[in-house]
Amino acid sequence: MIASGRNNFELNAAIALRDVYRLFLLFAGDERIFDLAGADREDPLRLMRNDLFVDEITHLLIGTAIANRIQLEHMGAAEIADAACGELQPDVLEDKGSQKLGFREACNKIVHAIHIVPDRGNPAENPLTSEVKLRGHKGKQAWVAYLNIPQYVRASVLNFRGQP
């Protein structure tokens, strides 16, 4: 299905969705790696995971966020753009509370983050949760966003399948 949009080009949805799928599998499979490795910190599966997972998650998050933003601009899908993907604290220095992190804003925060943390606990000791912590700044304000990966993946799939 080729959807007509605002631009004179189409993103390859199959490639973008494959990266979204890989991102989801990293999170879904992380607990299984810990199950297989057990308590052995020197297990080759855990060593491989510890060496690669942060880089792989960061790479896939940035790539999918860029593709999602281009697709959102191309298709103008407001329903998907507002889909909840986590929580945003827009100014942690002033502690003004938190708000819903919409899909479009989640993509923006991923692209502009200066720090991406794929787990709130100790990732060498515990499997990943379904959240990624993003930190950055906008002007003098320091922000923190908690991105829920399953929600982000769902919105990404809808974005590239053209469904609200």
C-alpha positions in Angstrom: 0.0 0.0 0.0 1.4 3.4 -1.0 0.0 6.2 1.0 0.0 9.7 -0.6 1.5 12.3 1.6 2.9 15.8 1.5 6.3 15.0 0.1 7.5 13.7 -3.3 9.0 10.6 -1.7 7.9 7.7 0.4 9.8 6.2 3.3 10.3 2.4 3.0 7.9 1.4 5.7 9.2 -2.2 5.7 12.7 -1.1 6.7 11.4 1.3 9.4 9.1 -1.4 10.8 12.0 -3.9 10.9 14.0 -1.5 13.1 10.9 -0.9 15.3 10.6 -4.7 15.6 14.3 -5.1 16.5 13.9 -2.5 19.2 11.0 -4.3 20.7 12.8 -7.6 20.6 15.8 -6.2 22.5 13.5 -5.2 25.3 11.3 -8.3 25.2 14.3 -10.7 25.0 16.5 -9.1 27.6 14.9 -10.9 30.5 15.4 -14.2 28.6 19.1 -13.6 28.4 19.3 -13.2 32.1 17.2 -16.4 32.6 19.6 -18.3 30.3 22.8 -16.9 31.9 21.6 -17.2 35.5 23.8 -15.7 38.1 27.0 -16.2 36.1 28.3 -12.7 35.3 30.9 -14.2 33.0 28.4 -16.2 30.9 29.1 -15.4 27.2 25.5 -14.4 26.6 25.5 -11.8 29.4 28.9 -10.5 28.3 27.7 -10.1 24.8 24.6 -8.4 26.0 26.5 -6.0 28.3 28.9 -5.1 25.5 26.2 -4.3 22.9 22.8 -3.5 24.3 23.2 0.2 25.1 24.7 1.0 21.7 22.1 -1.1 19.9 19.1 0.5 21.8 20.5 4.0 21.3 21.0 3.4 17.6 17.6 1.9 17.0 15.8 4.6 19.1 17.5 7.4 17.1 16.9 5.7 13.8 13.2 4.9 14.4 12.6 8.4 15.9 13.9 10.1 12.8 11.9 7.8 10.5 8.8 8.3 12.6 9.1 12.1 12.6 9.5 12.2 8.8 6.5 9.9 8.4 4.4 12.0 10.8 5.3 15.1 8.8 4.6 13.4 5.5 1.3 11.9 6.5 0.1 14.5 9.0 -1.4 11.9 11.3 -2.5 14.0 14.3 -4.1 11.0 16.1 -0.9 9.1 16.2 1.2 12.1 17.0 -0.7 12.6 20.3 -0.6 8.9 21.3 0.8 8.5 24.9 4.4 7.1 25.0 5.5 8.0 28.5 6.0 10.8 30.8 7.8 14.2 30.5 9.2 16.4 33.1 9.8 19.6 31.1 11.8 21.5 33.8 13.3 19.3 36.4 15.3 22.2 38.0 12.0 24.0 38.8 10.2 20.7 39.6 7.0 21.8 37.8 5.6 18.2 37.7 5.2 15.9 34.8 2.9 15.6 31.8 2.0 13.0 29.2 4.7 12.4 26.6 3.0 12.2 23.2 4.5 10.3 20.3 5.6 13.3 18.2 7.3 14.8 21.3 8.8 11.4 22.2 10.5 11.3 18.8 11.8 14.8 19.3 13.1 14.0 22.8 14.9 10.9 21.5 16.6 12.9 18.7 17.6 15.8 21.0 18.5 13.8 24.1 22.0 14.2 25.4 21.7 11.1 27.7 19.9 7.9 26.9 19.6 5.4 29.7 17.9 2.1 28.8 17.1 1.1 32.3 16.5 2.8 35.7 18.3 0.1 37.7 21.7 -1.4 37.3 21.6 -2.8 33.7 24.5 -5.1 34.3 22.7 -6.7 37.2 19.1 -6.6 36.1 17.2 -7.1 32.8 15.7 -4.0 31.1 12.4 -2.6 32.1 10.1 -1.3 29.4 11.3 2.2 30.0 14.1 4.3 28.7 15.1 7.5 30.5 16.0 10.4 28.2 17.6 13.6 29.4 18.4 16.9 27.7 17.8 20.6 27.8 15.8 23.2 26.0 17.2 26.7 26.6 17.8 26.9 30.3 15.4 24.2 31.2 16.6 20.6 31.9 14.1 18.0 30.9 13.7 14.3 31.6 11.5 12.0 29.7 10.5 8.4 30.5 9.8 6.6 27.2 7.6 3.5 27.4 9.0 1.2 24.7 5.8 -0.9 24.2 3.7 2.2 23.7 6.4 3.8 21.5 6.5 0.6 19.4 2.7 0.5 19.1 2.5 4.1 17.9 5.4 3.5 15.5 3.6 0.5 13.9 0.4 2.6 13.5 2.5 5.5 12.1 3.9 3.3 9.3 0.7 1.3 8.6 -1.3 4.5 8.2 -3.9 3.7 10.9 -5.0 5.9 13.8 
